[in-house]
């Protein structure tokens, strides 16, 4: 009896694991556009790694100043996938160039907002650092309150902002530099009823 119950428990866990990691048979990036002071034309690439990870490689997304600087980048990604599926962003990861530094009283903030067209909902992810700091550790956030796309093919809009400011400006001149080289977005999928 115990072995039957044990087998049923393993079968149940296997089914739950399969459902939790379900995704369409085919997923690809149909197109992407980008605009903003932090991503001039040709300065980024968007790739799909498996059906659940979008990687954005950024070549010009940096701030470097002694007073105040802000760079923005709005990215619109259109995924191509089978009908009757929905997806949500469940993870955000930023990677930074090794020469990330902030003098004392320099503050840097990285913010991303995710939204779907025709929806008033949005999800924001943000991290701030305070100098003195030299830190190239990737920053990763898992989203527990998922925002699902509609059950029709739709694009994902990502609004990124990277800012740096001197809290002592103009009294004391200080320096800081942050270069965000990659932005990884984890997706989860669910079939629509």
Secondary structure by P-SEA (a helix, b strand, c coil): caaaaaaaaaaaaaaaaaaaaccccccccccccccccccccccbbbbbccccbbbbbbcccccccccbbbbbbbbbbbbbbbccbbbbbcbbbbbbcccbbbcccbbbbbbbbbbcccccbbbbbbcccccccccccbbbbbbcccccccccbbbbbbbbbbbccccccccccccccccccbbbbbbbbbbcc
